[in-house]
Amino acid sequence: MLGVPPMKKRELSADTDRNGTLSFVHAADLHLDSPFVGISGIDQELGERLAKATFQAYEAIIELCMEEEVDFLLIAGDVYDSADKNLYAQVRFIEGLRKLETAGIQIFICHGNHDPLDGWSASLKWPANVHTMRGDKAEVVEFKKEGETAAFVVGMSYPTRHIMKNLVQDFPKKEDHWPFTIGLLHCSVGSYPEHDPYAPCTLQDLREPGYDYWALGHIHTPSVVCKEAPVVIYPGNPQGRHPGETGARGCCLVNVSSGGAISTKFVETDSVRWHIREISIEGLEKEGELVENLQSQLDEIRENSGGRSAICRLVLSGRGPLHLTLREEGFLEDLLHTLREDEIRSRQFTWVERIENETLFPIERELLLKREDFVGDLVKIVEGLKTDEEALDEFHAVLAPLFKPGSGGKQICKIDDEEMKSLLQCAENILLDALLTEEDHEN
């Protein structure tokens, strides 16, 4: 079992008192049974342990709802990782909902692009406390507390996976007699390059209906889109699954005062956290110094982890004599093995997923740019390509087929301009390794 740290809460937006007339938890993008990209292939035992992490995050959400005695739970899409939800994930999901039914807590769910309504579902009995939003139009659902109408939840599910229409425009406007009103939707507000623009809309679109709170899903990084009139929040996914999802992951605990003031807290639910650390080799002369430096970084991550496990990507940068050592065949693999030793058997592990070498030659690149030879020409060409927008566009066009469905597009992330420039620099480094002589390094 992975170590599950205690849930930690931190402020996300407006400050009000804890005692409110309405309280709920806003979660999204559970992606139950989602794999940790690239990890299972490296170590089978670690992969099996990590497979439980998304379920542990979901269980932490259920525990939070019961601990805080909230009125209801909102789930804004992507409960599962694929349209053909596996049976185990569905059973585990319903088990959690039944716990909330016993505690008298209701659940409102809308489906997103990863779990659209037309995907396969097992014939399982759902608890009576669950309401799933329909997919043909926005649905207004009443929530009663102590016999009185306390809130309306207005939501819509994705009928199919690819929804490129602005769904918010079809949501009804809040009427004068309506109580506290929540919009529940899986959508893209503005531009997020790392996510496909499903159900795209603008902040102004969300303001038009006059709701009090928008419970959104789809964007995995926790963020407050708008702090007031209306409050618009992406809670992010409750468990990071790859190096692009570093930092704390969780859900939102929301309280509404009798006067309608909204207080939100971000609650950490992840049992494993991703880290990316950049370490400079400048000033390091020997291999032993590098190993000590890296182990110190891992110890710091472990000490500040709050009891949770960590997966780390270490990025080596800077100029120094160790650059030549790092380029030697097999050295990085040996270094990785050294840092991983014994971690797999630890309950709270700090696992190094990868070591990336972005170090540079001890010789200053500015001096290479001044050379009047083939080496100088090479560096000048690469420098020009990195600042030539047309050239970058041509590189993107050449690589575009890699990201199409059926060609690995679901397994690899699209490359932005910064990453393209990094790839060009890597190519330059490989060529310089072959071209520069020992005399060049010594000078």
C-alpha positions as CSV (number, residue, x, y, z in Angstrom):
1,M,0.0,0.0,0.0
2,L,1.0,3.6,-0.6
3,G,1.3,5.8,2.4
4,V,-1.8,8.1,2.5
5,P,-1.0,11.4,4.1
6,P,-3.6,13.4,6.1
7,M,-5.7,15.8,4.0
8,K,-4.3,19.3,4.0
9,K,-6.5,22.4,3.3
10,R,-5.4,25.8,2.0
11,E,-7.3,28.9,1.0
12,L,-8.2,29.3,-2.7
13,S,-10.5,32.3,-2.7
14,A,-12.8,34.5,-0.7
15,D,-12.6,34.6,3.1
16,T,-15.7,34.1,5.1
17,D,-16.7,32.2,8.3
18,R,-16.8,28.4,8.3
19,N,-20.4,28.1,9.5
20,G,-22.6,28.4,6.4
21,T,-26.0,27.5,5.3
22,L,-24.7,25.4,2.5
23,S,-21.6,23.3,2.0
24,F,-20.3,21.0,-0.8
25,V,-17.2,19.4,-2.2
26,H,-16.3,20.2,-5.8
27,A,-14.2,17.5,-7.5
28,A,-13.4,16.7,-11.2
29,D,-11.2,14.6,-13.4
30,L,-10.9,11.5,-11.1
31,H,-9.6,9.4,-14.1
32,L,-10.1,6.3,-12.0
33,D,-7.7,3.5,-13.0
34,S,-5.6,5.8,-15.1
35,P,-2.0,4.6,-15.6
36,F,1.0,6.6,-14.5
37,V,2.6,7.3,-17.9
38,G,5.9,5.3,-18.4
39,I,6.2,4.0,-14.9
40,S,4.8,0.5,-15.2
41,G,7.2,-0.4,-18.0
42,I,10.2,0.6,-15.8
43,D,9.2,-1.4,-12.7
44,Q,6.3,-3.8,-12.5
45,E,5.9,-3.7,-8.7
46,L,5.9,0.1,-8.6
47,G,3.4,0.2,-11.5
48,E,1.0,-2.0,-9.6
49,R,1.3,0.1,-6.5
50,L,0.7,3.3,-8.4
51,A,-2.4,1.9,-10.1
52,K,-4.1,2.3,-6.7
53,A,-3.3,6.0,-6.4
54,T,-6.3,7.4,-8.3
55,F,-8.6,5.2,-6.2
56,Q,-6.9,6.4,-3.0
57,A,-7.5,10.0,-4.1
58,Y,-11.2,9.3,-4.7
59,E,-11.5,7.7,-1.3
60,A,-9.9,10.8,0.3
61,I,-12.7,12.9,-1.4
62,I,-15.3,10.6,0.0
63,E,-13.7,10.8,3.5
64,L,-13.6,14.6,3.2
65,C,-17.3,14.8,2.4
66,M,-18.2,12.7,5.5
67,E,-15.7,14.4,7.8
68,E,-17.1,17.9,6.9
69,E,-20.7,16.6,6.8
70,V,-21.3,18.5,3.5
71,D,-24.6,18.7,1.8
72,F,-23.5,17.3,-1.5
73,L,-20.6,16.3,-3.8
74,L,-20.2,17.7,-7.3
75,I,-18.1,15.8,-9.8
76,A,-17.5,17.8,-13.0
77,G,-16.7,15.1,-15.5
78,D,-14.1,12.4,-16.4
79,V,-14.8,10.0,-13.6
80,Y,-13.1,7.4,-15.6
81,D,-10.1,7.5,-17.9
82,S,-11.8,6.1,-21.0
83,A,-15.3,5.9,-22.6
84,D,-15.2,2.1,-22.1
85,K,-15.0,2.3,-18.3
86,N,-13.5,-0.9,-16.9
87,L,-15.7,-2.9,-14.5
88,Y,-13.3,-2.6,-11.5
89,A,-13.3,1.2,-11.7
90,Q,-17.1,1.3,-11.9
91,V,-17.6,-0.9,-8.9
92,R,-15.1,1.0,-6.8
93,F,-16.7,4.3,-7.8
94,I,-20.2,3.1,-6.8
95,E,-18.8,1.8,-3.5
96,G,-17.8,5.3,-2.6
97,L,-21.1,6.8,-3.5
98,R,-22.9,4.2,-1.3
99,K,-20.8,5.5,1.7
100,L,-22.2,9.0,1.0
101,E,-25.7,7.6,0.7
102,T,-25.4,6.1,4.2
103,A,-24.2,9.5,5.4
104,G,-27.1,11.3,3.8
105,I,-24.9,13.2,1.3
106,Q,-26.2,13.7,-2.3
107,I,-24.0,13.5,-5.5
108,F,-24.4,15.4,-8.7
109,I,-22.4,14.2,-11.7
110,C,-21.8,15.4,-15.2
111,H,-19.8,13.4,-17.7
112,G,-17.0,14.7,-19.8
113,N,-14.9,13.8,-22.9
114,H,-13.3,10.7,-21.2
115,D,-16.5,9.2,-19.9
116,P,-19.3,10.3,-22.3
117,L,-22.8,8.9,-21.9
118,D,-22.5,6.8,-25.1
119,G,-19.5,4.8,-23.6
120,W,-20.0,1.3,-22.3
121,S,-21.3,0.9,-18.7
122,A,-21.9,-2.2,-16.7
123,S,-25.4,-3.0,-15.5
124,L,-24.8,-2.0,-11.8
125,K,-27.3,-0.7,-9.3
126,W,-26.7,3.0,-8.5
127,P,-27.4,4.5,-5.1
128,A,-30.6,6.6,-4.8
129,N,-28.6,9.7,-3.8
130,V,-26.9,10.1,-7.2
131,H,-28.1,12.3,-10.0
132,T,-26.4,12.1,-13.4
133,M,-26.9,15.1,-15.7
134,R,-28.6,14.3,-19.0
135,G,-26.7,14.9,-22.3
136,D,-29.3,16.4,-24.6
137,K,-29.7,19.7,-22.8
138,A,-28.8,21.5,-19.6
139,E,-30.8,20.2,-16.6
140,V,-31.9,22.2,-13.5
141,V,-31.9,20.0,-10.4
142,E,-33.3,21.1,-7.1
143,F,-31.5,20.5,-3.8
144,K,-33.5,20.6,-0.6
145,K,-32.2,20.9,2.9
146,E,-34.4,20.4,5.9
147,G,-37.4,20.5,3.5
148,E,-36.5,23.8,2.0
149,T,-35.1,24.5,-1.4
150,A,-31.4,25.5,-0.7
151,A,-29.8,25.4,-4.1
152,F,-30.2,24.6,-7.8
153,V,-27.6,22.6,-9.7
154,V,-27.6,23.2,-13.4
155,G,-25.6,20.8,-15.5
156,M,-25.1,18.8,-18.7
157,S,-23.1,15.7,-19.6
158,Y,-21.3,15.0,-22.8
159,P,-23.5,12.7,-25.0
160,T,-20.4,11.8,-27.0
161,R,-16.6,12.3,-26.6
162,H,-15.9,15.2,-28.9
163,I,-18.0,18.2,-28.0
164,M,-16.7,21.3,-29.7
165,K,-19.8,23.4,-29.2
166,N,-20.2,26.1,-26.5
167,L,-22.6,24.4,-24.2
168,V,-22.8,27.3,-21.7
169,Q,-24.9,29.3,-24.2
170,D,-27.7,26.7,-23.8
171,F,-27.8,27.0,-20.0
172,P,-30.9,28.8,-18.7
173,K,-30.5,32.1,-17.0
174,K,-31.0,32.3,-13.3
175,E,-34.5,33.6,-12.4
176,D,-35.2,36.1,-9.6
177,H,-36.8,33.5,-7.3
178,W,-34.0,30.9,-7.7
179,P,-31.8,30.2,-4.6
180,F,-28.0,29.7,-4.7
181,T,-27.3,28.4,-8.2
182,I,-24.4,26.3,-9.4
183,G,-23.3,25.5,-12.9
184,L,-21.8,22.0,-13.4
185,L,-19.9,21.5,-16.6
186,H,-16.8,19.9,-18.2
187,C,-15.4,22.6,-20.5
188,S,-12.5,24.9,-21.6
189,V,-12.6,28.5,-20.4
190,G,-10.1,30.4,-22.5
191,S,-6.9,28.8,-23.9
192,Y,-5.1,25.8,-22.3
193,P,-2.6,24.4,-24.8
194,E,-2.1,21.2,-22.9
195,H,-5.8,20.3,-23.2
196,D,-8.1,19.9,-26.2
197,P,-10.7,22.7,-26.4
198,Y,-13.8,20.7,-25.6
199,A,-17.0,22.7,-25.0
200,P,-15.0,26.0,-25.3
201,C,-16.4,29.2,-23.7
202,T,-15.3,32.5,-22.2
203,L,-15.6,33.9,-18.8
204,Q,-18.2,36.4,-20.1
205,D,-20.2,33.4,-21.3
206,L,-20.2,32.1,-17.7
207,R,-21.3,35.4,-16.3
208,E,-24.3,35.7,-18.7
209,P,-26.6,33.2,-16.9
210,G,-26.1,35.0,-13.5
211,Y,-25.2,31.9,-11.5
212,D,-23.3,32.1,-8.1
213,Y,-20.8,29.4,-8.7
214,W,-19.4,27.4,-11.6
215,A,-18.1,23.9,-10.8
216,L,-15.9,23.1,-13.8
217,G,-13.8,20.2,-14.9
218,H,-11.4,19.3,-17.7
219,I,-8.3,21.5,-16.7
220,H,-6.1,19.4,-14.4
221,T,-4.2,22.2,-12.8
222,P,-6.1,23.7,-9.8
223,S,-7.1,27.3,-10.6
224,V,-9.5,30.0,-9.7
225,V,-10.8,31.5,-13.0
226,C,-12.9,34.1,-11.2
227,K,-13.1,35.0,-7.5
228,E,-16.4,36.7,-7.5
229,A,-19.7,37.2,-9.4
230,P,-19.6,34.3,-10.2
231,V,-16.9,32.2,-8.5
232,V,-15.5,30.0,-11.2
233,I,-13.1,27.2,-10.2
234,Y,-11.2,24.3,-11.7
235,P,-10.3,22.0,-8.7
236,G,-7.9,20.1,-10.9
237,N,-7.5,16.3,-10.8
238,P,-7.2,14.7,-7.4
239,Q,-4.1,12.7,-8.3
240,G,-1.2,13.8,-10.7
241,R,-0.4,11.1,-13.2
242,H,2.7,12.3,-15.1
243,P,5.5,14.9,-15.0
244,G,3.2,17.5,-16.5
245,E,1.0,17.3,-13.4
246,T,3.4,18.4,-10.7
247,G,2.5,20.0,-7.4
248,A,-0.5,19.5,-5.0
249,R,-3.6,17.8,-6.4
250,G,-7.0,17.7,-4.8
251,C,-10.6,19.1,-4.7
252,C,-12.4,22.1,-3.3
253,L,-14.4,22.4,-0.1
254,V,-17.0,25.2,-0.5
255,N,-19.1,26.9,2.2
256,V,-21.9,29.4,1.5
257,S,-23.0,31.8,4.3
258,S,-26.6,32.8,4.9
259,G,-25.8,36.0,3.1
260,G,-24.6,34.2,0.0
261,A,-20.8,34.8,0.6
262,I,-18.7,32.0,-0.7
263,S,-15.6,30.5,1.0
264,T,-13.5,27.9,-0.7
265,K,-10.6,25.8,0.5
266,F,-8.3,23.6,-1.6
267,V,-7.9,20.1,0.0
268,E,-5.0,17.9,-1.0
269,T,-6.0,14.4,-1.8
270,D,-3.0,12.9,-3.7
271,S,-1.0,10.1,-2.2
272,V,1.8,10.4,-4.8
273,R,3.2,13.7,-6.0
274,W,5.3,14.5,-9.1
275,H,8.3,16.7,-8.9
276,I,10.7,18.2,-11.5
277,R,14.0,19.4,-10.1
278,E,16.6,21.2,-12.1
279,I,20.2,20.8,-10.8
280,S,23.1,22.7,-12.1
281,I,26.5,21.0,-12.5
282,E,28.4,24.3,-12.3
283,G,31.0,24.1,-9.6
284,L,30.9,20.3,-9.5
285,E,34.1,18.6,-10.4
286,K,33.7,14.9,-9.6
287,E,31.0,12.2,-10.0
288,G,30.8,11.7,-6.2
289,E,29.8,15.4,-5.8
290,L,27.0,15.0,-8.3
291,V,25.6,11.9,-6.5
292,E,25.7,13.7,-3.2
293,N,23.9,16.7,-4.7
294,L,21.2,14.6,-6.2
295,Q,20.7,12.5,-3.1
296,S,20.4,15.8,-1.1
297,Q,17.6,16.9,-3.5
298,L,15.7,13.7,-3.0
299,D,16.1,13.9,0.8
300,E,14.6,17.4,0.7
301,I,11.6,16.2,-1.3
302,R,11.1,13.3,1.1
303,E,11.3,15.5,4.2
304,N,8.8,18.0,2.8
305,S,6.4,15.5,1.3
306,G,3.9,15.5,4.1
307,G,4.0,11.7,4.3
308,R,3.2,11.0,0.7
309,S,5.4,9.2,-1.9
310,A,7.1,11.1,-4.7
311,I,8.1,10.6,-8.3
312,C,10.9,12.8,-9.4
313,R,12.3,13.9,-12.8
314,L,15.8,15.3,-12.4
315,V,17.0,17.7,-15.0
316,L,20.8,18.3,-15.1
317,S,21.8,21.7,-16.5
318,G,24.6,24.3,-16.6
319,R,28.2,24.1,-17.9
320,G,31.0,22.1,-16.4
321,P,33.5,19.3,-16.8
322,L,31.0,16.7,-15.7
323,H,29.2,17.3,-19.0
324,L,31.6,15.0,-20.8
325,T,31.2,12.3,-18.1
326,L,27.4,12.5,-18.4
327,R,27.6,11.9,-22.1
328,E,29.5,8.7,-21.7
329,E,27.5,5.6,-22.6
330,G,25.9,3.9,-19.6
331,F,26.7,6.6,-17.0
332,L,23.2,8.0,-16.7
333,E,21.7,4.5,-16.4
334,D,24.2,3.7,-13.6
335,L,23.4,6.9,-11.9
336,L,19.7,6.2,-12.1
337,H,20.1,2.7,-10.7
338,T,22.1,4.2,-7.7
339,L,19.4,6.7,-6.9
340,R,16.6,4.1,-7.1
341,E,18.2,1.5,-4.9
342,D,16.0,0.3,-2.1
343,E,13.2,2.9,-2.9
344,I,10.8,0.3,-4.3
345,R,10.6,-1.5,-0.9
346,S,9.8,1.7,1.0
347,R,6.2,2.4,2.1
348,Q,6.9,6.1,1.4
349,F,9.1,6.0,-1.6
350,T,10.9,8.8,-3.6
351,W,11.4,7.3,-7.0
352,V,13.5,8.9,-9.8
353,E,11.5,8.5,-13.0
354,R,14.1,9.9,-15.3
355,I,17.3,11.9,-15.4
356,E,17.5,14.3,-18.3
357,N,20.9,15.7,-19.3
358,E,20.6,19.3,-20.6
359,T,24.2,20.2,-19.5
360,L,26.4,22.2,-21.9
361,F,30.1,22.2,-22.7
362,P,32.5,23.9,-20.4
363,I,33.4,26.1,-23.3
364,E,31.1,29.2,-23.6
365,R,28.6,29.0,-26.4
366,E,29.3,32.7,-27.1
367,L,32.8,31.7,-28.1
368,L,31.5,29.0,-30.4
369,L,29.3,31.6,-32.1
370,K,32.4,33.7,-32.9
371,R,34.3,30.8,-34.6
372,E,34.8,31.0,-38.3
373,D,34.7,27.3,-39.0
374,F,32.1,24.5,-39.3
375,V,31.5,24.4,-35.6
376,G,30.7,28.1,-35.6
377,D,28.4,27.8,-38.6
378,L,26.5,25.0,-36.9
379,V,25.9,27.0,-33.7
380,K,24.9,30.0,-35.8
381,I,22.4,27.9,-37.8
382,V,20.8,26.5,-34.6
383,E,20.6,29.9,-33.0
384,G,18.9,31.2,-36.1
385,L,16.4,28.4,-36.2
386,K,15.4,29.0,-32.5
387,T,14.4,32.6,-33.3
388,D,12.8,31.9,-36.7
389,E,9.0,31.5,-36.4
390,E,8.6,30.2,-39.9
391,A,11.3,27.6,-39.3
392,L,9.6,26.5,-36.0
393,D,6.3,26.3,-37.8
394,E,7.9,24.0,-40.4
395,F,9.2,21.7,-37.7
396,H,5.7,21.5,-36.1
397,A,4.3,20.6,-39.5
398,V,6.7,17.8,-40.0
399,L,5.9,16.4,-36.6
400,A,2.2,16.9,-36.8
401,P,1.4,13.4,-38.0
402,L,2.7,12.0,-34.7
403,F,-0.1,13.5,-32.8
404,K,-3.0,12.3,-35.0
405,P,-5.3,9.6,-33.6
406,G,-4.0,6.2,-34.3
407,S,-0.4,7.4,-34.6
408,G,0.4,7.7,-30.9
409,G,-1.5,11.0,-30.4
410,K,-3.1,9.7,-27.2
411,Q,0.2,8.7,-25.7
412,I,2.4,11.7,-26.3
413,C,1.9,15.4,-25.6
414,K,2.0,18.0,-28.3
415,I,5.2,20.0,-28.6
416,D,5.1,23.7,-28.0
417,D,7.7,26.3,-29.2
418,E,9.8,26.1,-26.0
419,E,10.1,22.3,-26.2
420,M,10.9,22.6,-29.9
421,K,13.8,25.0,-29.1
422,S,14.9,22.5,-26.4
423,L,15.0,19.7,-29.0
424,L,17.1,21.9,-31.3
425,Q,19.5,22.5,-28.5
426,C,19.7,18.8,-27.8
427,A,20.5,18.2,-31.5
428,E,23.2,20.8,-31.4
429,N,24.7,19.2,-28.3
430,I,24.9,15.8,-30.0
431,L,26.6,17.3,-33.0
432,L,29.1,19.3,-30.9
433,D,29.9,16.1,-29.0
434,A,31.1,14.6,-32.3
435,L,32.8,17.7,-33.6
436,L,34.6,19.3,-30.7
437,T,38.0,17.9,-29.8
438,E,39.7,17.5,-26.4
439,E,41.7,20.6,-27.2
440,D,38.5,22.6,-27.6
441,H,37.3,21.4,-24.1
442,E,40.6,22.3,-22.5
443,N,40.5,25.8,-24.0
